[in-house]
Amino acid sequence: EITSCLKDVKSLPHLTPHTHPLPSLAGVPKQHRGEIWKFLSEQYLLRQTVPSRPPANHTPYKELLKQLTSQQQMCRTFPTHPYFQTQLGAGQLSLYNLLKAYSLLDPEVGYCQGLSFIAGVLLLHMGEEDAFNMLKFLMYDMGLRKQYRPDMIILQIQMYQLSRLLHDYHRGLYSHFEQHEIGPSLYATPWFLTAFASHFPLGFVARVFDMLFLQGSEAIFRVALSLLRGHKPLILQHESLESIVDFIKTMLPKLGLVQMEKTINQVRMTTF
């Protein structure tokens, strides 16, 4: 039976990448977040006119777990979070299983550190098998896997695209970065590879994932631009490459609740 919150989402008249109201300004209710992400993934697939390229390997999750793999190390993603904190605990084992299964499903990408943060966020909101299916959706249907391919060409293109968006929409910031020879790769690479999960508070990251499931991968660009724009006066106060990059890496993740809400609301309204 569909929950009342999902009924609210289902009743939205035009759930498209360009019209994407959330059930409330506070985002998706925490207790329903995993359920709604799954629902939104189904809606995303229904909207696609060109079918995505599915993985060549269709082995079920439980069968993948039975296969041997060379991956031996336990991942230390979110080491301070209670769910992942205990050595060989439920959280670490689930994350290990999920990354092992994905590396067998997609040998070209295999296991990479950034992917563990995406998987970890999913596991905080749903069970292992559902998280695996959502990881496949994000990677294949939403196209995130392209940025994890060994040549990293797509990631380089994304950094160039972010630079051009700054040039077109936030010329003052762009000029300041250019003056100090700062490209997006110096600060934004982990934003894209982990959907902000490696450095930002998990409450904010969950909101980013809300937007990711609603808007598609463009949401990462919108969040990046919103963060930089929201801190523009402070960024412009710094006058060296080291201090600017250090400020972006260390101070931007220290979002207060008000700044977090402002950033997400800007993302909701941003178009380009």
Secondary structure in CASP SS format (residue, H / E / C, confidence):
PFRMAT SS
TARGET T0000
AUTHOR 0000-0000-0000
METHOD secondary structure of the structure
MODEL  1
E C 1.00
I C 1.00
T C 1.00
S H 1.00
C H 1.00
L H 1.00
K H 1.00
D H 1.00
V H 1.00
K H 1.00
S C 1.00
L C 1.00
P C 1.00
H C 1.00
L C 1.00
T C 1.00
P C 1.00
H C 1.00
T C 1.00
H C 1.00
P C 1.00
L C 1.00
P C 1.00
S C 1.00
L C 1.00
A C 1.00
G C 1.00
V C 1.00
P C 1.00
K H 1.00
Q H 1.00
H H 1.00
R H 1.00
G H 1.00
E H 1.00
I H 1.00
W H 1.00
K H 1.00
F H 1.00
L H 1.00
S H 1.00
E H 1.00
Q H 1.00
Y H 1.00
L H 1.00
L H 1.00
R H 1.00
Q C 1.00
T C 1.00
V C 1.00
P C 1.00
S C 1.00
R C 1.00
P C 1.00
P C 1.00
A C 1.00
N C 1.00
H C 1.00
T C 1.00
P C 1.00
Y H 1.00
K H 1.00
E H 1.00
L H 1.00
L H 1.00
K H 1.00
Q C 1.00
L C 1.00
T C 1.00
S C 1.00
Q C 1.00
Q C 1.00
Q C 1.00
M C 1.00
C C 1.00
R C 1.00
T C 1.00
F C 1.00
P C 1.00
T C 1.00
H C 1.00
P H 1.00
Y H 1.00
F H 1.00
Q H 1.00
T C 1.00
Q C 1.00
L C 1.00
G C 1.00
A H 1.00
G H 1.00
Q H 1.00
L H 1.00
S H 1.00
L H 1.00
Y H 1.00
N H 1.00
L H 1.00
L H 1.00
K H 1.00
A H 1.00
Y H 1.00
S H 1.00
L H 1.00
L H 1.00
D C 1.00
P C 1.00
E C 1.00
V C 1.00
G C 1.00
Y C 1.00
C C 1.00
Q H 1.00
G H 1.00
L H 1.00
S H 1.00
F H 1.00
I H 1.00
A H 1.00
G H 1.00
V H 1.00
L H 1.00
L H 1.00
L C 1.00
H C 1.00
M C 1.00
G C 1.00
E H 1.00
E H 1.00
D H 1.00
A H 1.00
F H 1.00
N H 1.00
M H 1.00
L H 1.00
K H 1.00
F H 1.00
L H 1.00
M H 1.00
Y H 1.00
D H 1.00
M C 1.00
G C 1.00
L H 1.00
R H 1.00
K H 1.00
Q H 1.00
Y H 1.00
R C 1.00
P C 1.00
D C 1.00
M C 1.00
I H 1.00
I H 1.00
L H 1.00
Q H 1.00
I H 1.00
Q H 1.00
M H 1.00
Y H 1.00
Q H 1.00
L H 1.00
S H 1.00
R H 1.00
L H 1.00
L H 1.00
H H 1.00
D H 1.00
Y H 1.00
H C 1.00
R H 1.00
G H 1.00
L H 1.00
Y H 1.00
S H 1.00
H H 1.00
F H 1.00
E H 1.00
Q H 1.00
H C 1.00
E C 1.00
I C 1.00
G C 1.00
P H 1.00
S H 1.00
L H 1.00
Y C 1.00
A C 1.00
T H 1.00
P H 1.00
W H 1.00
F H 1.00
L H 1.00
T H 1.00
A C 1.00
F C 1.00
A C 1.00
S C 1.00
H C 1.00
F C 1.00
P C 1.00
L H 1.00
G H 1.00
F H 1.00
V H 1.00
A H 1.00
R H 1.00
V H 1.00
F H 1.00
D H 1.00
M H 1.00
L H 1.00
F H 1.00
L H 1.00
Q H 1.00
G C 1.00
S C 1.00
E H 1.00
A H 1.00
I H 1.00
F H 1.00
R H 1.00
V H 1.00
A H 1.00
L H 1.00
S H 1.00
L H 1.00
L H 1.00
R H 1.00
G H 1.00
H C 1.00
K H 1.00
P H 1.00
L H 1.00
I H 1.00
L H 1.00
Q C 1.00
H C 1.00
E C 1.00
S C 1.00
L H 1.00
E H 1.00
S H 1.00
I H 1.00
V H 1.00
D H 1.00
F H 1.00
I H 1.00
K H 1.00
T H 1.00
M C 1.00
L C 1.00
P C 1.00
K C 1.00
L C 1.00
G C 1.00
L H 1.00
V H 1.00
Q H 1.00
M H 1.00
E H 1.00
K H 1.00
T H 1.00
I H 1.00
N H 1.00
Q H 1.00
V H 1.00
R H 1.00
M H 1.00
T C 1.00
T C 1.00
F C 1.00
END
